[in-house]
Amino acid sequence: MRTKNIYNPKRLLLLALIGVVGMTGCKKFLDINQNPNNPDSADPNLLLPTVEASVGQVVGNAFQVYGGMYAQYWTQSPNASQYRGIDQYRLTNTSFDRPWLTIYRNGLINADLIIKNPGTSLEYTKGIAYILKAYTYQLATDAFGDVPLSQALQGNGFGSPKYDTQELVYDSIFNYIDKGKALLTINSNSPGAQDLVFGGSPTNWTAFANTLKLRAYLRLTKINPAKAEAGVKALYAAGAKFLTADASIKYSTVGGNQNPLFNETVALNTQNLVASSTAVNAFKRNNDPRVNKFYDDVAGQTAKSIVQGSFNSSGVAKLVAVPSSLVGGNLANGTSATAPVKLISAAESYFLQAEAVARGWASGDVTALFTSGVQASFDATGFPRDTEKEHSFSDYMNNAPDALAAVNAPAMESKIKAIITQKYYAMCGFQGFEAWSEYRRTGYPNFLITSVASTLAAGKLPLRLLYPNSEATSNLNFPGNQTIDVPVWWGKNTVVTPAP
Amino acid sequence: MKKLLQSLFVVLLFAVSAMAQQRTITGTVTGKEDGLPLPGVSVKVKGTKTGTMTGSDGKFSISVSESGAVIEFSSIGYISHSRTVAAGNVINVSLESDAKSLGEVIVTANAIKREKRTLGYSAPTIKNEELVQGGSPSVISSLAGKVAGINVTSSSSTPGSSSRVVLRGGSSISGSNQALIVVDGVPIDNSSVIGGSSVLASVDFGNRGNDLAPDDIASVTVLKGPAAAALYGSRASNGALVITTKTGSKGADKTSITFTTSNTFSKVLKLPDYQNEYGQGYIDTVAADGKSATYITDFKENGSWGAPFTGVVQPWGQEIDGVRQTKPYSAVKNNVKDFFTTGFATDNNLSFSGGGEKTTYFLGLNSLNSNGVFPGNYDRFNKYGVRFNGTSEFSNKFTAGVSFNYTRIDANEVGGGQGAGSVYNNVLQTPRDIDLPSLADLNNKYNGYGYTDAKGVKHPNSYGYYGTYTQNPYWILQNYKNLNDVSRVTGNFNIAYNPYSWLNIKERVGIDTYSDRRRTLAPKYSFVDIDNNPDGQYAGTNTRSSNGNYQIDQFNVTELVHDLMISASHKFNDDFEGSIMIGNNIRQRQTNSLSTGVNASGGLVVPGWYNLNNSNGPVNIITDQLTKRRLVGLYADLNLSYKNFLFLEATARNDWSSTLPINNNSFFYPSVSGSFVFTELLKNSSINNILSYGKLRSSWAQVGNDTDPYQLLTTFSKSTVNGSFGSTVFPFGNVAALTAGTTLGNINLKPEKTAAFEIGTELGFLDNRISVDFSYYKSNSKDQILTIPIPNSTGYGFSLVNAGEVQNKGVELSLRGTIVKSNDVTWEMYGSYTKNNNKVLSLMPGVDQISIGGFSGMTAVAAVGRPYGEFYAVTTLTDDQGRTVVDSKTGIPLSTPTAQYVGNYNPKYQASLGTNLRYKHVSLNVLFDTKQGGVFFSRTRDITAFAGVSAETGGQRLGAIFPNSVYKDASGKYVPNTSVGYIKQNYYGSEPAGADMVDGSFVKLRSASLSYTFTKEQLKRTPFGSFAIGVYGNNLFIWTPKSNQWADPEINSAGAGNLQGFDFTAQPSVRNYGINLKVSF
């Protein structure tokens, strides 16, 4: 059926089309893609606490567990199973996805964004960021060996950052420390309370930088003694002041602000870590009163420990002492939440200085520095100085085989053994990873054993952590996995011999 | 059918306008089922050459010369109808569809009605009766097996549980792959946000597409390819389910009142197979020969690794008040089966429909009340809905319609997964000798938490339950809640203006707005074993404690859609006609998600008080996110037809999206399709006697797609530094902090593109007694907007890019045959076969695969050169002959050094077979469907192996040789293992994740129903217009390969998203059966 058309249909359609187009002409209508949920810029002083909290998570939680178990302060509880693989020396690459992420994506990137920020009067904040970047890179390289550095932290600029040698990473660490120290000499606004470690104090951060540099140079004593010596000497020549108090982050009982290890334990809701006989027996051999501070007793058992890795052994005790609330390791004691995470402890600072002097690279009194180190550790474990309790400190120093008697032995190597062994005691529960690193460097203390749960060949020990799975699957420049018993670069010349 | 075609042909030939002077009869022709206007109906005065056709609004106008003339109405797909002209000048007719006809009219994109024969793509339609046959409360689940090319996964088949629908395979790597759901022309939201702490926590709050009540639905048309859906724009690139809800019919004599009630019972469908030889405890030492062992009967153990059953009565559980219970040491074979009860659901629907001369209305009310298979009334799901659909003609030129639907859901979902709130996880770990139902009484001091001792002293913090590593599942059911509260309004109104019979202008505005509020309640407690004197037989004290949790997840989504459509049709000559539509589409989607909880590690202060004011520490703000996006589209649709056997359609659309970079936000996509009904040319040949209908069709389309809002810039967020389990959360004291974002934005983002091609045929044989529908398709999706993982050493975790291409190729075949057709008996068989080959062709250079989800040991990935949805995990090591490599000393299978591809969640093919049998007033419908060839990861397998309860852990536990195994001898050669036995306890529980893959093939009796309809005669003395009664069932039986001893492969912990094939101790699925009644007045 045909209809007589009054209007030309084509014209009508065209008109309609124009009308419709007109409605959409308004660009404003579509200009609504501004994100109301997240800012696209950030004040560097708001990024600084993230960098510090990241260090707190790595040193105080992930690496604390590995370090604490590989330094044999702690072992896997027979009543739980979370860390069995660690005692079995059977690590999986995926276990390291998280700490690697924390290091690069929470720590280093934010430090880098602080450093690159074009704002003014940020020298203190940037100086601290440089020093923390150095500290974090040392953590990464001491754990994993070669790590991305020169091409890292550049987003899509280098989509697959290449891995730099550990030697280059150490050179960069020294460089970052120097840059940070230089910035701290320029008067600027202080980050104040945004700095969780020192409240923005440039003096304290300079001392931290010096101590970190001393630690880093001493790490090279086996692989490049000349460089270590030159570096330490230069540091002393410049009149460096070192830490006399702990550089630590203080946690609270507020949910989410707790000691990271305790927070992790609460989330797991299982007490996995218990006392290892390796450390406990050493403390007992020296009649060391600190043992009851580093471990909490369970059901009246006094510092009962089990052999490293014996969680599956027949007849193993089910009731074992646990890491104390002082070090944040006791699930059943809520005050664990307030345990600090120590980036560098006062005791460590004295022991580092003692080693520098013992090696003849600095002037000073080895015994005095050694005694200050032990004293700092007794202070940190809460033995009051001015009551009769102090008696036990001097008792200890005079009578314990690993105390004055050891450091007063004339040979340099004996002194170093004494210093590192005492540093090992001081770091119990607080600085497990650093204690393990020093063991890997020096072979001290010499009483560590092979975990009875070891799946490695006889005589082999873990000497590094594994690269994360995430890098293996996403980085085209991934250098390939290294097995756990291959030493890192600075540990290549060290022979570690587990005690029988 | 043949006659119908012929008569239409005749009508077309002789349809010339007769300029009669006498009376003009006008009216509207509507479809009887849905009451919608029917265009293109032939209207003819009997015995004359006078004829016309209805316009796009179903209206006609015809002149008759005399009273008593008979007007014939006919249309392909409908039963012809004649009316004698009486006094009035208005004749409204509703035509009944001819269900078996191939020429049916279906609703396609934008609620446009089209004759099926004109379509250049496959678009099967399912009518209400077929949809509700199995009694499933889910519209999506009801589609399973009914259409080729559709992949429906119904997780647990309980009311409110997730069901996913994918058409022709997944094409988007990270976007949604589900079909777009369109109700009465307006797309509705089908979000699936799984509840709980992770996607694998298995709290299934369902997907929003299931809010629809099946009883309100008139029909569902499945538009499978992008060609079919080009007009919906980008969101329909995965195809669309075009749902038409019921309407009243015009000119009905009276209001039709229909009441249906379905009462459904549910039972667990498939549980793991168990061993019944060993009970509670574990091996202490194995003898040197590896063949015998001493056991520890640890009364607090969850493992069944103890000594072989003896049947001897012995003590068990904790010693309380000096007394320990005793029981025989023997298997309680049905302890898990008996834990579950029979669920019950009642689904009631009441509808009123009718219409006046110019109006229609439909009012539907429904309620669904269900109490599932978990004991007690904790797993409940209640849904209430009301729908009103109305249309009205204001004058001859204006019509309006309104549709309104309100849905409310009130539910408590039971948690699965591996967390503390998982009921099933604790059920599965019950030793084989412990009778689960006997633990139900929580007031019994041996079962519960907190007790009063013989002296009347209360011990609120002690527990008497035997398990020190597990929790009483009855206590979990009582104390952990996952409450859900949904209120949803969807609706639309439309106004049409019809100034000329060839021109129609329609404006439609639709809205979909809902609030989905979820509350997660986890108790705060700290319980220590009452019996805490370890005597070497069992573990020391184990404190069970939790700080508790209370979390609110609130999702508000509002979507507004506007469409203006102007359509014009023109008949150029007797052979050639055409129509064009142009339209404008604007849509806006706003979402608001707010997730808050009590402090993540501090939990609650006061136990039992679930309120954010009871947070122990700062309240945890998990998500506070607003999004808004807009899209403006312009589209055109051209239809041409030649002699009613050659059809061509072309569409074009341009979109402008707010989510893309402002200079790159426009994208254009065209489609073209054709249909050729070649049997029209064979009309008078003898072939026509066999091949009564034949059509060839083909289409090509391209669809663009935008992205989510706010993807262009790299941003910062409030800082949280996560450990593996705990985290440091800012503010830290009073110190606030920000952190660099996770994902690098991309300011140069382009739209995604999907191109699809399809060719197919529809054939009808022997007067359409047998029909065949076949399609072949191929689609490529490229320039996908992907968030690809980049090394964390870049400082970021992900980068947003345009990359990657996914290809889907496949065939679909539907067959339908009427074997017997007589007045008393109709017997019909139908079946479908679907095979989709999916392949990820490329990703980013240097990126081999992208994770779709999972957990660290088992991920589902999109990997280059493999089908989408491949599982990737460390698995059991095998040699090149497929034999398991075992350790030469322990006999335990070794693991692969790195992750491997261990199968795919997509089936290799799917098929269905159904029958409809009617004898007089009794009808029987049965439908089987199958999926073959996929795999799934079963944590149910893992946990039952770990606990030593599954059948595979039974038999010889010491010194058995791992089947078909080899070991490496000293020379490094693989030697068949005939001598090195293994200790099962040392293997199960620490086997690699890849060893927990299970064959996902199954055959299901998807649905069955038997109903009796009373005849009009029988109902003469009753008030009922119709009365039918029936029994029905869905998900009734499952047949799985012998190797699947654990679960229904359809269950999925991650809901309806892209992460499929994860039985992460997901709730077992259920079979449903019941009785229903349908009456109308």
Interface residues (C-beta under 8 A of the other chain):
Chain A: M1 R2 T3 N5 P9 L12 L13 A16 L17 V20 V21 M23 T24 K27 F29 L30 D31 I32 N33 Q34 N35 P36 N37 N38 P39 D40 S41 A42 D43 L46 L47 L48 P49 T50 A53 S54 G56 Q57 N61 A62 N79 T94 D97 R98 W100 L101 T102 Y104 R105 N106 L108 I109 N110 D112 L113 V147 P148 A152 L153 Q154 G155 N156 F158 G159 S160 P161 A193 Q194 L196 S252 V254 G255 G256 N257 Q258 P260 F262 N263 E264 T265 V266 A267 L268 N269 A299 S314 K318 L319 A332 P468 N469 S470 E471 T473 S474 N475 L476 F478
Chain B: A15 V16 S17 T52 M53 D284 T285 A420 Y500 S501 W502 L503 P534 A539 G540 T541 N542 T543 S545 S546 N547 L564 I566 A568 H570 K571 I580 I582 G583 N584 I586 N599 A600 S601 G602 G603 N616 G617 P618 N620 D624 Q625 L626 T627 K628 R629 R630 V632 L634 W656 S657 S658 T659 I662 N665 P709 Y710 L712 L713 T714 T715 F716 S717 S719 T720 V721 N722 G723 S724 F725 G726 S727 T728 V729 F730 F732 G733 N734 V735 A736 A737 L738 T739 A740 G741 T742 L744 P789 I790 P791 N792 S793 T794 G795 Y796 G797 S799 G846 V847 D848 Q849 S856 G857
